[in-house]
Structure formats: structure tokens, C-alpha cells
Amino acid sequence: MKLCAIIPCFEQADFVANAIGSVLRQLGDRDGAVIVVDDGSRDGTGGLLAQMAVDEPRLTLIRQPHQGAAAARNAGLAALPDDCELVTFLDSDDVMCLGRIAADVPLFADDPALDFTFGRIRMVDALDYVSGQPTRTARQVEFSGPHLGAALFRRSFVDRVGQFDTGFIQGEDVDYLLRTFEASPKFLQTDTLCVNFLRHDRNLLNNSSEARRGFLHALQKSVARRRADPSIVVHRPAFPMRALTEASFDASPQRMALSASPTTKSGTLKRGIFAAPGT
């Protein structure tokens, strides 16, 4: 099954080659592609990506004026080849965990009705890019939460969900995930460690007020959709929907809402973030 990874990128010359390499090394002889959208970078990112695209035939480079992450991801979706069957997203400063593709891709062949898988995240503050693992002294914590890189989607389901909302400055990824859980999906929550979520001094999440504002806006839009159409039912994941700004290396497992028992079942929360409108 052909897998395509979409990587939006804005001025990440120090990180993006490692993000791309983490996908390519796992693809190996598999049919797949990496689509990188340079969202108007003004540093050395553009030249780096241009050279990588010359050297690597599985890499597609798209350039556009700076429009934000949502528009960049939409450009990646528009560039998906017709024979692409599976889609995942990776931030340009993150690294796909070793074994992620080998673990999750066969699940789609086993179940033709499966819309997407959703695995786990490793938040880390230092990576050894040769091994693809955290350094010996890195702080790290594993958890399940609303990180787009933890999902692997069937292409037909992505087409059903549609584009990212370009009205967001931040939070467009949370909005997209909420829409996937509202789309009556068949999904499998797994123990697969999917993404090394790298925390560093240039993370967008460091602007915590803007990140929280985007997160709350995504939640409000979900509630508004369900109030407008009561037939929409949210099929919940087995973790609370909390902003990634709350993630901490020092937090307890309970605070991080670790999912010890991933579930294959779907359901609807009766209280909290996913409450039905009016409850």
C-alpha cells in the first residue's frame, strides 16, 4: 500500500532534513513518497530542500508564499498522487519513530474498512538523529494525545474529511482531528510509538497563549457543528482532549492522561469536551 507523508515547513533548516530522513529510512523498498511544502521560508530551508529533491526521487517539493500550516498541509493534500492509499502528517521539526510504518500499515490490509490508526507520542528534548532515538541524557515522556503525527489515515477517509481550516493561526491540526472523530470513523488506537515530538526553543507551542487560543477555537467549532447538526456523534479516542501545551516532562502519568489500554472500540463521551450539545 502506497504511503505518503506530508510535511509542512517554514524556516526549519536545522530540523527538516531529519524529519524527511526519518520517513525515507522506514519506507525502504516500500511504495511511498514524502511531500514537503515550503511555506515561504526565507532562511536556508529552500536551498536545502531543493538539493534533497534532486537527490531523492521519492521527495516532492512544493513552494508557496507564506500562508501558514493549514494552507501548507492543504497544498500537500492537493499534491497526493492518484495511487496514494495511506496518508500521514509530520511536523518539520519532529521525527517519525522507528518501526511506525511497519507496525501500522499492515493493519489496513487486514481490515479494508479501517479508516485510520492512532498511536502514541514521545515528547523529547534531544534526539540522536543517527539512531533516530532520544539521546542518553534527553528528557522524555510517552503519552496518547491530540497530535496529528500519531494518526495514519486511509486516503479515502482523508478525502471525506476534507481540507484544513485556513482560518486558524494555530490549532488547525486539533480542528482536523476533531473532524475525523466526528466523521463516523472506524479507527484503531494502538500502542505504536508514532512520533518523536521534539520540544525546543523555536516550537510554535512556546507561544502558549496563541496555542491555547487555537485549541479552544477548535473545540468551540466542534460544539457548534454538533449543535447545528445533532446527528453528528463524536467517536472518542481513549484519552482526554487536552492541549499539548499542558504536556510536561515532570508531569505524572495521570496528569499526562497516558492510555495504558488502547481500545479498538468507538463510543461517545457523555460529559466533558465531547459532550453532546446541550448536556
C-alpha positions, 0 to 999 in steps of 0.5 A: 500500500502506497504511503505518503507523508506530508510535511509542512515547513517554514524556516526549519533548516536545522530540523527538516532534513531529519524529519524527511530522513526519518520517513525515507529510512522506514519506507525502504523498498516500500511504495511511498513518497514524502511531500514537503511544502515550503511555506515561504521560508526565507532562511536556508530551508529552500536551498536545502530542500531543493538539493534533497529533491534532486537527490531523492526521487521519492521527495516532492517539493512544493513552494508557496508564499507564506500562508501558514500550516493549514494552507501548507498541509492543504497544498500537500493534500492537493499534491497526493498522487492518484495511487496514494492509499495511506496518508500521514502528517509530520511536523518539520521539526519532529521525527517519525519513530522507528518501526511506525510504518511497519507496525501500522500499515499492515493493519489496513490490509487486514481490515479494508474498512479501517479508516485510520490508526492512532498511536502514541507520542514521545515528547523529547528534548534531544534526539540522536538523529543517527539512531533516530532515538532520544539521546542518553541524557534527553528528557522524555515522556510517552503519552496518547494525545491530540497530535496529528503525527500519531494518526495514519489515515486511509486516503479515502477517509482523508478525502471525506474529511476534507481540507484544513481550516485556513482560518486558524493561526494555530490549532488547525491540526486539533480542528482536523482531528476533531473532524475525523472523530466526528466523521463516523470513523472506524479507527484503531488506537494502538500502542505504536510509538508514532512520533518523536515530538521534539520540544525546543526553543523555536516550537510554535507551542512556546507561544502558549497563549496563541496555542491555547487560543487555537485549541479552544477555537477548535473545540468551540467549532466542534460544539457548534457543528454538533449543535447545528447538526445533532446527528453528528456523534463524536467517536472518542479516542481513549484519552482526554482532549487536552492541549499539548501545551499542558504536556510536561516532562515532570508531569505524572502519568495521570496528569499526562492522561497516558492510555495504558489500554488502547481500545479498538472500540468507538463510543461517545463521551457523555460529559466533558469536551465531547459532550453532546450539545446541550448536556 
